[in-house]
Each structure stands twice: as C-alpha cells, then as structure tokens.
Amino acid sequence: MDAVAWARTNLDEAKALLSGRTRTPTDDPIVNKVINKMVDRSDEGMLKYGHTAEQCKKPTAKWIDEAIEELLDACIYLERLKLSLKTGE
C-alpha cells in the first residue's frame, strides 16, 4: 500500500501526523492562522485526491467554474451573517 492509499484508509491518524509539523510563523498571528488553514486544506486535498493542485490537469474553464462556485457560496455565507447582524442573532 502506498502512502496516499494508507492515508486515505487511516484519515484520522494521517491528520494527526500532519498536524504536528512545524509551521513557519510571521509576526502577525492572523496571517499565521490563515497560513495554517491553507496548509491544513492542502493536506486534506492531498489525502483526498492524492496529488497537488499544481499536478491537477483539469481544463482552465473548470478551474474558473469551481472558483465561481466557491465565491457564490461565500456570498451566501456573508449575506447570512449580515442578516444575523441586523436581527441581533
């Protein structure tokens, strides 16, 4: 069994191993939080798909469609938060 197959079948253990690695901090804790989230998301993608985004050879139009879908979801989340602020939730 290769490393990717092992990680897929042992997802919790693989995540635990990856979470213990050292991160490169900046002087800004907010930036560090974003960097750590990006690294975590990359790790999850590697475990799920078995390759990096760079190695993924989908057509440019597909990348654009996926980005649009993500941004539309973000708009929905922001509208929901805005409603919460207005209603005091």
PDB file of N, CA, C and O in Angstrom:
ATOM      1  N   MET A   1       0.864  -1.181   0.000  1.00  0.00           N
ATOM      2  CA  MET A   1       0.000   0.000   0.000  1.00  0.00           C
ATOM      3  C   MET A   1       0.901   1.232   0.000  1.00  0.00           C
ATOM      4  O   MET A   1       1.810   1.342   0.824  1.00  0.00           O
ATOM      5  N   ASP A   2       0.648   2.158  -0.925  1.00  0.00           N
ATOM      6  CA  ASP A   2       1.467   3.371  -0.961  1.00  0.00           C
ATOM      7  C   ASP A   2       0.992   4.351   0.114  1.00  0.00           C
ATOM      8  O   ASP A   2      -0.020   4.120   0.775  1.00  0.00           O
ATOM      9  N   ALA A   3       1.737   5.446   0.279  1.00  0.00           N
ATOM     10  CA  ALA A   3       1.450   6.405   1.349  1.00  0.00           C
ATOM     11  C   ALA A   3       0.077   7.046   1.195  1.00  0.00           C
ATOM     12  O   ALA A   3      -0.625   7.247   2.186  1.00  0.00           O
ATOM     13  N   VAL A   4      -0.309   7.366  -0.024  1.00  0.00           N
ATOM     14  CA  VAL A   4      -1.607   8.008  -0.237  1.00  0.00           C
ATOM     15  C   VAL A   4      -2.740   7.041   0.101  1.00  0.00           C
ATOM     16  O   VAL A   4      -3.708   7.425   0.757  1.00  0.00           O
ATOM     17  N   ALA A   5      -2.623   5.797  -0.339  1.00  0.00           N
ATOM     18  CA  ALA A   5      -3.653   4.806  -0.028  1.00  0.00           C
ATOM     19  C   ALA A   5      -3.746   4.588   1.476  1.00  0.00           C
ATOM     20  O   ALA A   5      -4.844   4.490   2.023  1.00  0.00           O
ATOM     21  N   TRP A   6      -2.598   4.510   2.148  1.00  0.00           N
ATOM     22  CA  TRP A   6      -2.604   4.356   3.597  1.00  0.00           C
ATOM     23  C   TRP A   6      -3.306   5.539   4.255  1.00  0.00           C
ATOM     24  O   TRP A   6      -4.139   5.359   5.142  1.00  0.00           O
ATOM     25  N   ALA A   7      -2.961   6.767   3.810  1.00  0.00           N
ATOM     26  CA  ALA A   7      -3.542   7.964   4.416  1.00  0.00           C
ATOM     27  C   ALA A   7      -5.052   8.005   4.218  1.00  0.00           C
ATOM     28  O   ALA A   7      -5.790   8.416   5.114  1.00  0.00           O
ATOM     29  N   ARG A   8      -5.509   7.581   3.049  1.00  0.00           N
ATOM     30  CA  ARG A   8      -6.949   7.575   2.791  1.00  0.00           C
ATOM     31  C   ARG A   8      -7.683   6.596   3.692  1.00  0.00           C
ATOM     32  O   ARG A   8      -8.809   6.870   4.107  1.00  0.00           O
ATOM     33  N   THR A   9      -7.078   5.474   3.999  1.00  0.00           N
ATOM     34  CA  THR A   9      -7.735   4.484   4.847  1.00  0.00           C
ATOM     35  C   THR A   9      -7.520   4.755   6.328  1.00  0.00           C
ATOM     36  O   THR A   9      -8.203   4.170   7.168  1.00  0.00           O
ATOM     37  N   ASN A  10      -6.587   5.625   6.658  1.00  0.00           N
ATOM     38  CA  ASN A  10      -6.281   5.976   8.048  1.00  0.00           C
ATOM     39  C   ASN A  10      -6.319   7.496   8.207  1.00  0.00           C
ATOM     40  O   ASN A  10      -5.372   8.099   8.711  1.00  0.00           O
ATOM     41  N   LEU A  11      -7.416   8.105   7.774  1.00  0.00           N
ATOM     42  CA  LEU A  11      -7.505   9.564   7.684  1.00  0.00           C
ATOM     43  C   LEU A  11      -7.220  10.263   9.007  1.00  0.00           C
ATOM     44  O   LEU A  11      -6.457  11.228   9.036  1.00  0.00           O
ATOM     45  N   ASP A  12      -7.813   9.801  10.098  1.00  0.00           N
ATOM     46  CA  ASP A  12      -7.600  10.463  11.387  1.00  0.00           C
ATOM     47  C   ASP A  12      -6.139  10.391  11.819  1.00  0.00           C
ATOM     48  O   ASP A  12      -5.590  11.375  12.316  1.00  0.00           O
ATOM     49  N   GLU A  13      -5.513   9.248  11.635  1.00  0.00           N
ATOM     50  CA  GLU A  13      -4.106   9.091  12.001  1.00  0.00           C
ATOM     51  C   GLU A  13      -3.215   9.959  11.115  1.00  0.00           C
ATOM     52  O   GLU A  13      -2.257  10.564  11.596  1.00  0.00           O
ATOM     53  N   ALA A  14      -3.528  10.019   9.830  1.00  0.00           N
ATOM     54  CA  ALA A  14      -2.744  10.847   8.904  1.00  0.00           C
ATOM     55  C   ALA A  14      -2.860  12.319   9.273  1.00  0.00           C
ATOM     56  O   ALA A  14      -1.863  13.041   9.265  1.00  0.00           O
ATOM     57  N   LYS A  15      -4.063  12.768   9.595  1.00  0.00           N
ATOM     58  CA  LYS A  15      -4.261  14.162  10.005  1.00  0.00           C
ATOM     59  C   LYS A  15      -3.471  14.473  11.272  1.00  0.00           C
ATOM     60  O   LYS A  15      -2.874  15.542  11.393  1.00  0.00           O
ATOM     61  N   ALA A  16      -3.473  13.537  12.210  1.00  0.00           N
ATOM     62  CA  ALA A  16      -2.725  13.738  13.457  1.00  0.00           C
ATOM     63  C   ALA A  16      -1.230  13.873  13.176  1.00  0.00           C
ATOM     64  O   ALA A  16      -0.560  14.717  13.770  1.00  0.00           O
ATOM     65  N   LEU A  17      -0.716  13.058  12.288  1.00  0.00           N
ATOM     66  CA  LEU A  17       0.707  13.149  11.933  1.00  0.00           C
ATOM     67  C   LEU A  17       1.027  14.489  11.279  1.00  0.00           C
ATOM     68  O   LEU A  17       2.046  15.108  11.586  1.00  0.00           O
ATOM     69  N   LEU A  18       0.155  14.932  10.380  1.00  0.00           N
ATOM     70  CA  LEU A  18       0.394  16.190   9.677  1.00  0.00           C
ATOM     71  C   LEU A  18       0.246  17.396  10.600  1.00  0.00           C
ATOM     72  O   LEU A  18       0.944  18.394  10.425  1.00  0.00           O
ATOM     73  N   SER A  19      -0.651  17.318  11.578  1.00  0.00           N
ATOM     74  CA  SER A  19      -0.900  18.469  12.444  1.00  0.00           C
ATOM     75  C   SER A  19       0.270  18.778  13.364  1.00  0.00           C
ATOM     76  O   SER A  19       0.368  19.891  13.881  1.00  0.00           O
ATOM     77  N   GLY A  20       1.159  17.812  13.577  1.00  0.00           N
ATOM     78  CA  GLY A  20       2.275  18.025  14.477  1.00  0.00           C
ATOM     79  C   GLY A  20       3.483  18.695  13.854  1.00  0.00           C
ATOM     80  O   GLY A  20       4.459  18.972  14.551  1.00  0.00           O
ATOM     81  N   ARG A  21       3.440  18.962  12.558  1.00  0.00           N
ATOM     82  CA  ARG A  21       4.628  19.534  11.935  1.00  0.00           C
ATOM     83  C   ARG A  21       4.770  21.018  12.242  1.00  0.00           C
ATOM     84  O   ARG A  21       3.793  21.700  12.553  1.00  0.00           O
ATOM     85  N   THR A  22       5.973  21.492  12.153  1.00  0.00           N
ATOM     86  CA  THR A  22       6.285  22.878  12.472  1.00  0.00           C
ATOM     87  C   THR A  22       5.823  23.803  11.348  1.00  0.00           C
ATOM     88  O   THR A  22       6.013  23.509  10.168  1.00  0.00           O
ATOM     89  N   ARG A  23       5.227  24.901  11.726  1.00  0.00           N
ATOM     90  CA  ARG A  23       4.760  25.897  10.769  1.00  0.00           C
ATOM     91  C   ARG A  23       5.708  27.089  10.792  1.00  0.00           C
ATOM     92  O   ARG A  23       6.350  27.351  11.808  1.00  0.00           O
ATOM     93  N   THR A  24       5.798  27.806   9.688  1.00  0.00           N
ATOM     94  CA  THR A  24       6.633  28.997   9.621  1.00  0.00           C
ATOM     95  C   THR A  24       5.808  30.204  10.044  1.00  0.00           C
ATOM     96  O   THR A  24       4.937  30.648   9.296  1.00  0.00           O
ATOM     97  N   PRO A  25       6.066  30.734  11.219  1.00  0.00           N
ATOM     98  CA  PRO A  25       5.255  31.851  11.699  1.00  0.00           C
ATOM     99  C   PRO A  25       5.731  33.205  11.154  1.00  0.00           C
ATOM    100  O   PRO A  25       6.902  33.392  10.825  1.00  0.00           O
ATOM    101  N   THR A  26       4.807  34.109  11.076  1.00  0.00           N
ATOM    102  CA  THR A  26       5.132  35.507  10.800  1.00  0.00           C
ATOM    103  C   THR A  26       4.952  36.255  12.117  1.00  0.00           C
ATOM    104  O   THR A  26       4.679  35.638  13.147  1.00  0.00           O
ATOM    105  N   ASP A  27       5.100  37.557  12.091  1.00  0.00           N
ATOM    106  CA  ASP A  27       4.864  38.351  13.291  1.00  0.00           C
ATOM    107  C   ASP A  27       3.381  38.635  13.507  1.00  0.00           C
ATOM    108  O   ASP A  27       2.993  39.170  14.545  1.00  0.00           O
ATOM    109  N   ASP A  28       2.557  38.278  12.532  1.00  0.00           N
ATOM    110  CA  ASP A  28       1.123  38.562  12.593  1.00  0.00           C
ATOM    111  C   ASP A  28       0.350  37.273  12.867  1.00  0.00           C
ATOM    112  O   ASP A  28       0.323  36.380  12.019  1.00  0.00           O
ATOM    113  N   PRO A  29      -0.277  37.164  14.039  1.00  0.00           N
ATOM    114  CA  PRO A  29      -0.985  35.926  14.368  1.00  0.00           C
ATOM    115  C   PRO A  29      -2.165  35.639  13.434  1.00  0.00           C
ATOM    116  O   PRO A  29      -2.506  34.476  13.215  1.00  0.00           O
ATOM    117  N   ILE A  30      -2.775  36.659  12.893  1.00  0.00           N
ATOM    118  CA  ILE A  30      -3.891  36.441  11.961  1.00  0.00           C
ATOM    119  C   ILE A  30      -3.372  35.840  10.665  1.00  0.00           C
ATOM    120  O   ILE A  30      -3.981  34.920  10.117  1.00  0.00           O
ATOM    121  N   VAL A  31      -2.257  36.350  10.174  1.00  0.00           N
ATOM    122  CA  VAL A  31      -1.646  35.789   8.967  1.00  0.00           C
ATOM    123  C   VAL A  31      -1.239  34.344   9.221  1.00  0.00           C
ATOM    124  O   VAL A  31      -1.430  33.484   8.361  1.00  0.00           O
ATOM    125  N   ASN A  32      -0.680  34.071  10.395  1.00  0.00           N
ATOM    126  CA  ASN A  32      -0.296  32.698  10.742  1.00  0.00           C
ATOM    127  C   ASN A  32      -1.503  31.767  10.726  1.00  0.00           C
ATOM    128  O   ASN A  32      -1.414  30.633  10.256  1.00  0.00           O
ATOM    129  N   LYS A  33      -2.620  32.247  11.235  1.00  0.00           N
ATOM    130  CA  LYS A  33      -3.833  31.431  11.251  1.00  0.00           C
ATOM    131  C   LYS A  33      -4.269  31.099   9.819  1.00  0.00           C
ATOM    132  O   LYS A  33      -4.642  29.962   9.529  1.00  0.00           O
ATOM    133  N   VAL A  34      -4.223  32.091   8.931  1.00  0.00           N
ATOM    134  CA  VAL A  34      -4.599  31.860   7.536  1.00  0.00           C
ATOM    135  C   VAL A  34      -3.628  30.885   6.878  1.00  0.00           C
ATOM    136  O   VAL A  34      -4.050  29.976   6.163  1.00  0.00           O
ATOM    137  N   ILE A  35      -2.340  31.069   7.115  1.00  0.00           N
ATOM    138  CA  ILE A  35      -1.328  30.158   6.546  1.00  0.00           C
ATOM    139  C   ILE A  35      -1.581  28.733   7.016  1.00  0.00           C
ATOM    140  O   ILE A  35      -1.558  27.798   6.216  1.00  0.00           O
ATOM    141  N   ASN A  36      -1.823  28.567   8.312  1.00  0.00           N
ATOM    142  CA  ASN A  36      -2.067  27.231   8.857  1.00  0.00           C
ATOM    143  C   ASN A  36      -3.317  26.598   8.255  1.00  0.00           C
ATOM    144  O   ASN A  36      -3.336  25.398   7.982  1.00  0.00           O
ATOM    145  N   LYS A  37      -4.359  27.399   8.049  1.00  0.00           N
ATOM    146  CA  LYS A  37      -5.570  26.877   7.421  1.00  0.00           C
ATOM    147  C   LYS A  37      -5.295  26.441   5.984  1.00  0.00           C
ATOM    148  O   LYS A  37      -5.819  25.424   5.531  1.00  0.00           O
ATOM    149  N   MET A  38      -4.479  27.207   5.273  1.00  0.00           N
ATOM    150  CA  MET A  38      -4.141  26.846   3.896  1.00  0.00           C
ATOM    151  C   MET A  38      -3.355  25.536   3.859  1.00  0.00           C
ATOM    152  O   MET A  38      -3.602  24.678   3.012  1.00  0.00           O
ATOM    153  N   VAL A  39      -2.412  25.393   4.780  1.00  0.00           N
ATOM    154  CA  VAL A  39      -1.620  24.157   4.836  1.00  0.00           C
ATOM    155  C   VAL A  39      -2.527  22.973   5.186  1.00  0.00           C
ATOM    156  O   VAL A  39      -2.418  21.904   4.584  1.00  0.00           O
ATOM    157  N   ASP A  40      -3.418  23.166   6.157  1.00  0.00           N
ATOM    158  CA  ASP A  40      -4.339  22.092   6.536  1.00  0.00           C
ATOM    159  C   ASP A  40      -5.224  21.693   5.357  1.00  0.00           C
ATOM    160  O   ASP A  40      -5.451  20.507   5.119  1.00  0.00           O
ATOM    161  N   ARG A  41      -5.718  22.678   4.627  1.00  0.00           N
ATOM    162  CA  ARG A  41      -6.580  22.397   3.468  1.00  0.00           C
ATOM    163  C   ARG A  41      -5.793  21.663   2.387  1.00  0.00           C
ATOM    164  O   ARG A  41      -6.314  20.749   1.748  1.00  0.00           O
ATOM    165  N   SER A  42      -4.550  22.057   2.183  1.00  0.00           N
ATOM    166  CA  SER A  42      -3.702  21.371   1.216  1.00  0.00           C
ATOM    167  C   SER A  42      -3.475  19.920   1.634  1.00  0.00           C
ATOM    168  O   SER A  42      -3.539  19.013   0.804  1.00  0.00           O
ATOM    169  N   ASP A  43      -3.212  19.707   2.908  1.00  0.00           N
ATOM    170  CA  ASP A  43      -3.017  18.347   3.419  1.00  0.00           C
ATOM    171  C   ASP A  43      -4.264  17.491   3.184  1.00  0.00           C
ATOM    172  O   ASP A  43      -4.166  16.342   2.754  1.00  0.00           O
ATOM    173  N   GLU A  44      -5.430  18.062   3.470  1.00  0.00           N
ATOM    174  CA  GLU A  44      -6.675  17.321   3.271  1.00  0.00           C
ATOM    175  C   GLU A  44      -6.874  16.991   1.791  1.00  0.00           C
ATOM    176  O   GLU A  44      -7.315  15.893   1.450  1.00  0.00           O
ATOM    177  N   GLY A  45      -6.548  17.942   0.916  1.00  0.00           N
ATOM    178  CA  GLY A  45      -6.665  17.691  -0.516  1.00  0.00           C
ATOM    179  C   GLY A  45      -5.729  16.591  -0.978  1.00  0.00           C
ATOM    180  O   GLY A  45      -6.099  15.756  -1.803  1.00  0.00           O
ATOM    181  N   MET A  46      -4.518  16.592  -0.446  1.00  0.00           N
ATOM    182  CA  MET A  46      -3.566  15.537  -0.798  1.00  0.00           C
ATOM    183  C   MET A  46      -4.082  14.174  -0.349  1.00  0.00           C
ATOM    184  O   MET A  46      -3.965  13.187  -1.074  1.00  0.00           O
ATOM    185  N   LEU A  47      -4.654  14.129   0.851  1.00  0.00           N
ATOM    186  CA  LEU A  47      -5.190  12.866   1.352  1.00  0.00           C
ATOM    187  C   LEU A  47      -6.392  12.418   0.521  1.00  0.00           C
ATOM    188  O   LEU A  47      -6.563  11.229   0.253  1.00  0.00           O
ATOM    189  N   LYS A  48      -7.212  13.370   0.123  1.00  0.00           N
ATOM    190  CA  LYS A  48      -8.438  13.028  -0.613  1.00  0.00           C
ATOM    191  C   LYS A  48      -8.152  12.675  -2.074  1.00  0.00           C
ATOM    192  O   LYS A  48      -8.678  11.691  -2.595  1.00  0.00           O
ATOM    193  N   TYR A  49      -7.304  13.496  -2.740  1.00  0.00           N
ATOM    194  CA  TYR A  49      -7.108  13.345  -4.185  1.00  0.00           C
ATOM    195  C   TYR A  49      -5.780  12.690  -4.574  1.00  0.00           C
ATOM    196  O   TYR A  49      -5.643  12.169  -5.681  1.00  0.00           O
ATOM    197  N   GLY A  50      -4.799  12.718  -3.658  1.00  0.00           N
ATOM    198  CA  GLY A  50      -3.532  12.064  -3.943  1.00  0.00           C
ATOM    199  C   GLY A  50      -2.573  12.859  -4.802  1.00  0.00           C
ATOM    200  O   GLY A  50      -1.580  12.312  -5.283  1.00  0.00           O
ATOM    201  N   HIS A  51      -2.846  14.141  -5.007  1.00  0.00           N
ATOM    202  CA  HIS A  51      -1.944  14.984  -5.791  1.00  0.00           C
ATOM    203  C   HIS A  51      -2.148  16.451  -5.417  1.00  0.00           C
ATOM    204  O   HIS A  51      -3.148  16.812  -4.796  1.00  0.00           O
ATOM    205  N   THR A  52      -1.196  17.281  -5.799  1.00  0.00           N
ATOM    206  CA  THR A  52      -1.273  18.712  -5.514  1.00  0.00           C
ATOM    207  C   THR A  52      -2.167  19.404  -6.534  1.00  0.00           C
ATOM    208  O   THR A  52      -2.507  18.831  -7.569  1.00  0.00           O
ATOM    209  N   ALA A  53      -2.538  20.630  -6.232  1.00  0.00           N
ATOM    210  CA  ALA A  53      -3.313  21.425  -7.193  1.00  0.00           C
ATOM    211  C   ALA A  53      -2.492  21.637  -8.468  1.00  0.00           C
ATOM    212  O   ALA A  53      -3.042  21.646  -9.569  1.00  0.00           O
ATOM    213  N   GLU A  54      -1.194  21.806  -8.317  1.00  0.00           N
ATOM    214  CA  GLU A  54      -0.322  22.000  -9.482  1.00  0.00           C
ATOM    215  C   GLU A  54      -0.349  20.772 -10.394  1.00  0.00           C
ATOM    216  O   GLU A  54      -0.294  20.900 -11.617  1.00  0.00           O
ATOM    217  N   GLN A  55      -0.433  19.599  -9.800  1.00  0.00           N
ATOM    218  CA  GLN A  55      -0.432  18.363 -10.582  1.00  0.00           C
ATOM    219  C   GLN A  55      -1.780  18.069 -11.234  1.00  0.00           C
ATOM    220  O   GLN A  55      -1.868  17.226 -12.127  1.00  0.00           O
ATOM    221  N   CYS A  56      -2.826  18.758 -10.793  1.00  0.00           N
ATOM    222  CA  CYS A  56      -4.168  18.531 -11.332  1.00  0.00           C
ATOM    223  C   CYS A  56      -4.267  19.168 -12.717  1.00  0.00           C
ATOM    224  O   CYS A  56      -4.004  20.359 -12.880  1.00  0.00           O
ATOM    225  N   LYS A  57      -4.641  18.380 -13.693  1.00  0.00           N
ATOM    226  CA  LYS A  57      -4.638  18.834 -15.087  1.00  0.00           C
ATOM    227  C   LYS A  57      -6.054  19.009 -15.632  1.00  0.00           C
ATOM    228  O   LYS A  57      -6.367  18.513 -16.715  1.00  0.00           O
ATOM    229  N   LYS A  58      -6.910  19.711 -14.891  1.00  0.00           N
ATOM    230  CA  LYS A  58      -8.246  19.965 -15.416  1.00  0.00           C
ATOM    231  C   LYS A  58      -8.222  21.196 -16.326  1.00  0.00           C
ATOM    232  O   LYS A  58      -7.319  22.024 -16.208  1.00  0.00           O
ATOM    233  N   PRO A  59      -9.172  21.328 -17.209  1.00  0.00           N
ATOM    234  CA  PRO A  59      -9.204  22.475 -18.128  1.00  0.00           C
ATOM    235  C   PRO A  59      -9.374  23.801 -17.375  1.00  0.00           C
ATOM    236  O   PRO A  59      -9.972  23.845 -16.300  1.00  0.00           O
ATOM    237  N   THR A  60      -8.849  24.855 -17.949  1.00  0.00           N
ATOM    238  CA  THR A  60      -8.922  26.183 -17.330  1.00  0.00           C
ATOM    239  C   THR A  60     -10.355  26.578 -17.019  1.00  0.00           C
ATOM    240  O   THR A  60     -10.627  27.145 -15.960  1.00  0.00           O
ATOM    241  N   ALA A  61     -11.268  26.286 -17.927  1.00  0.00           N
ATOM    242  CA  ALA A  61     -12.671  26.643 -17.695  1.00  0.00           C
ATOM    243  C   ALA A  61     -13.221  25.956 -16.449  1.00  0.00           C
ATOM    244  O   ALA A  61     -14.041  26.536 -15.737  1.00  0.00           O
ATOM    245  N   LYS A  62     -12.785  24.740 -16.179  1.00  0.00           N
ATOM    246  CA  LYS A  62     -13.235  24.024 -14.982  1.00  0.00           C
ATOM    247  C   LYS A  62     -12.715  24.702 -13.718  1.00  0.00           C
ATOM    248  O   LYS A  62     -13.443  24.819 -12.733  1.00  0.00           O
ATOM    249  N   TRP A  63     -11.456  25.149 -13.743  1.00  0.00           N
ATOM    250  CA  TRP A  63     -10.904  25.891 -12.600  1.00  0.00           C
ATOM    251  C   TRP A  63     -11.741  27.151 -12.348  1.00  0.00           C
ATOM    252  O   TRP A  63     -12.059  27.477 -11.204  1.00  0.00           O
ATOM    253  N   ILE A  64     -12.089  27.846 -13.424  1.00  0.00           N
ATOM    254  CA  ILE A  64     -12.883  29.078 -13.288  1.00  0.00           C
ATOM    255  C   ILE A  64     -14.255  28.756 -12.717  1.00  0.00           C
ATOM    256  O   ILE A  64     -14.728  29.447 -11.814  1.00  0.00           O
ATOM    257  N   ASP A  65     -14.903  27.710 -13.235  1.00  0.00           N
ATOM    258  CA  ASP A  65     -16.222  27.322 -12.725  1.00  0.00           C
ATOM    259  C   ASP A  65     -16.171  26.989 -11.241  1.00  0.00           C
ATOM    260  O   ASP A  65     -17.053  27.390 -10.483  1.00  0.00           O
ATOM    261  N   GLU A  66     -15.148  26.261 -10.826  1.00  0.00           N
ATOM    262  CA  GLU A  66     -15.033  25.889  -9.416  1.00  0.00           C
ATOM    263  C   GLU A  66     -14.793  27.117  -8.536  1.00  0.00           C
ATOM    264  O   GLU A  66     -15.329  27.201  -7.431  1.00  0.00           O
ATOM    265  N   ALA A  67     -13.994  28.062  -9.018  1.00  0.00           N
ATOM    266  CA  ALA A  67     -13.759  29.297  -8.254  1.00  0.00           C
ATOM    267  C   ALA A  67     -15.053  30.096  -8.127  1.00  0.00           C
ATOM    268  O   ALA A  67     -15.347  30.636  -7.060  1.00  0.00           O
ATOM    269  N   ILE A  68     -15.826  30.175  -9.207  1.00  0.00           N
ATOM    270  CA  ILE A  68     -17.107  30.882  -9.161  1.00  0.00           C
ATOM    271  C   ILE A  68     -18.031  30.235  -8.137  1.00  0.00           C
ATOM    272  O   ILE A  68     -18.670  30.932  -7.350  1.00  0.00           O
ATOM    273  N   GLU A  69     -18.107  28.903  -8.142  1.00  0.00           N
ATOM    274  CA  GLU A  69     -18.955  28.199  -7.179  1.00  0.00           C
ATOM    275  C   GLU A  69     -18.536  28.503  -5.748  1.00  0.00           C
ATOM    276  O   GLU A  69     -19.387  28.731  -4.889  1.00  0.00           O
ATOM    277  N   GLU A  70     -17.238  28.508  -5.486  1.00  0.00           N
ATOM    278  CA  GLU A  70     -16.743  28.810  -4.136  1.00  0.00           C
ATOM    279  C   GLU A  70     -17.103  30.244  -3.729  1.00  0.00           C
ATOM    280  O   GLU A  70     -17.514  30.489  -2.595  1.00  0.00           O
ATOM    281  N   LEU A  71     -16.947  31.180  -4.657  1.00  0.00           N
ATOM    282  CA  LEU A  71     -17.250  32.581  -4.344  1.00  0.00           C
ATOM    283  C   LEU A  71     -18.743  32.806  -4.158  1.00  0.00           C
ATOM    284  O   LEU A  71     -19.142  33.620  -3.326  1.00  0.00           O
ATOM    285  N   LEU A  72     -19.569  32.105  -4.913  1.00  0.00           N
ATOM    286  CA  LEU A  72     -21.015  32.203  -4.710  1.00  0.00           C
ATOM    287  C   LEU A  72     -21.399  31.681  -3.329  1.00  0.00           C
ATOM    288  O   LEU A  72     -22.240  32.271  -2.651  1.00  0.00           O
ATOM    289  N   ASP A  73     -20.787  30.579  -2.914  1.00  0.00           N
ATOM    290  CA  ASP A  73     -21.027  30.077  -1.557  1.00  0.00           C
ATOM    291  C   ASP A  73     -20.618  31.124  -0.527  1.00  0.00           C
ATOM    292  O   ASP A  73     -21.335  31.345   0.448  1.00  0.00           O
ATOM    293  N   ALA A  74     -19.486  31.762  -0.731  1.00  0.00           N
ATOM    294  CA  ALA A  74     -19.011  32.795   0.203  1.00  0.00           C
ATOM    295  C   ALA A  74     -20.012  33.951   0.272  1.00  0.00           C
ATOM    296  O   ALA A  74     -20.253  34.497   1.349  1.00  0.00           O
ATOM    297  N   CYS A  75     -20.590  34.324  -0.859  1.00  0.00           N
ATOM    298  CA  CYS A  75     -21.591  35.395  -0.875  1.00  0.00           C
ATOM    299  C   CYS A  75     -22.810  35.011  -0.046  1.00  0.00           C
ATOM    300  O   CYS A  75     -23.351  35.841   0.685  1.00  0.00           O
ATOM    301  N   ILE A  76     -23.240  33.774  -0.154  1.00  0.00           N
ATOM    302  CA  ILE A  76     -24.380  33.299   0.636  1.00  0.00           C
ATOM    303  C   ILE A  76     -24.054  33.370   2.121  1.00  0.00           C
ATOM    304  O   ILE A  76     -24.875  33.823   2.919  1.00  0.00           O
ATOM    305  N   TYR A  77     -22.850  32.921   2.497  1.00  0.00           N
ATOM    306  CA  TYR A  77     -22.455  32.961   3.906  1.00  0.00           C
ATOM    307  C   TYR A  77     -22.417  34.401   4.422  1.00  0.00           C
ATOM    308  O   TYR A  77     -22.854  34.674   5.540  1.00  0.00           O
ATOM    309  N   LEU A  78     -21.900  35.311   3.613  1.00  0.00           N
ATOM    310  CA  LEU A  78     -21.819  36.712   4.032  1.00  0.00           C
ATOM    311  C   LEU A  78     -23.199  37.341   4.168  1.00  0.00           C
ATOM    312  O   LEU A  78     -23.439  38.105   5.103  1.00  0.00           O
ATOM    313  N   GLU A  79     -24.101  37.032   3.255  1.00  0.00           N
ATOM    314  CA  GLU A  79     -25.473  37.548   3.365  1.00  0.00           C
ATOM    315  C   GLU A  79     -26.135  37.015   4.632  1.00  0.00           C
ATOM    316  O   GLU A  79     -26.864  37.744   5.304  1.00  0.00           O
ATOM    317  N   ARG A  80     -25.889  35.764   4.957  1.00  0.00           N
ATOM    318  CA  ARG A  80     -26.458  35.176   6.175  1.00  0.00           C
ATOM    319  C   ARG A  80     -25.902  35.857   7.413  1.00  0.00           C
ATOM    320  O   ARG A  80     -26.646  36.135   8.353  1.00  0.00           O
ATOM    321  N   LEU A  81     -24.606  36.128   7.425  1.00  0.00           N
ATOM    322  CA  LEU A  81     -24.004  36.831   8.564  1.00  0.00           C
ATOM    323  C   LEU A  81     -24.534  38.252   8.680  1.00  0.00           C
ATOM    324  O   LEU A  81     -24.767  38.746   9.783  1.00  0.00           O
ATOM    325  N   LYS A  82     -24.722  38.901   7.548  1.00  0.00           N
ATOM    326  CA  LYS A  82     -25.265  40.265   7.546  1.00  0.00           C
ATOM    327  C   LYS A  82     -26.666  40.265   8.139  1.00  0.00           C
ATOM    328  O   LYS A  82     -27.010  41.161   8.911  1.00  0.00           O
ATOM    329  N   LEU A  83     -27.471  39.283   7.793  1.00  0.00           N
ATOM    330  CA  LEU A  83     -28.813  39.150   8.358  1.00  0.00           C
ATOM    331  C   LEU A  83     -28.739  38.958   9.868  1.00  0.00           C
ATOM    332  O   LEU A  83     -29.527  39.537  10.615  1.00  0.00           O
ATOM    333  N   SER A  84     -27.788  38.141  10.308  1.00  0.00           N
ATOM    334  CA  SER A  84     -27.616  37.927  11.757  1.00  0.00           C
ATOM    335  C   SER A  84     -27.279  39.225  12.475  1.00  0.00           C
ATOM    336  O   SER A  84     -27.773  39.478  13.574  1.00  0.00           O
ATOM    337  N   LEU A  85     -26.441  40.043  11.859  1.00  0.00           N
ATOM    338  CA  LEU A  85     -26.091  41.329  12.467  1.00  0.00           C
ATOM    339  C   LEU A  85     -27.305  42.246  12.558  1.00  0.00           C
ATOM    340  O   LEU A  85     -27.488  42.944  13.555  1.00  0.00           O
ATOM    341  N   LYS A  86     -28.132  42.243  11.517  1.00  0.00           N
ATOM    342  CA  LYS A  86     -29.323  43.108  11.514  1.00  0.00           C
ATOM    343  C   LYS A  86     -30.348  42.661  12.542  1.00  0.00           C
ATOM    344  O   LYS A  86     -30.998  43.496  13.172  1.00  0.00           O
ATOM    345  N   THR A  87     -30.500  41.361  12.719  1.00  0.00           N
ATOM    346  CA  THR A  87     -31.526  40.843  13.624  1.00  0.00           C
ATOM    347  C   THR A  87     -30.999  40.628  15.032  1.00  0.00           C
ATOM    348  O   THR A  87     -31.756  40.260  15.930  1.00  0.00           O
ATOM    349  N   GLY A  88     -29.704  40.856  15.233  1.00  0.00           N
ATOM    350  CA  GLY A  88     -29.114  40.721  16.557  1.00  0.00           C
ATOM    351  C   GLY A  88     -28.897  39.298  17.013  1.00  0.00           C
ATOM    352  O   GLY A  88     -28.790  39.041  18.212  1.00  0.00           O
ATOM    353  N   GLU A  89     -28.830  38.372  16.080  1.00  0.00           N
ATOM    354  CA  GLU A  89     -28.593  36.968  16.437  1.00  0.00           C
ATOM    355  C   GLU A  89     -27.160  36.735  16.840  1.00  0.00           C
ATOM    356  O   GLU A  89     -26.787  35.609  17.171  1.00  0.00           O
TER     357      GLU A  89
END
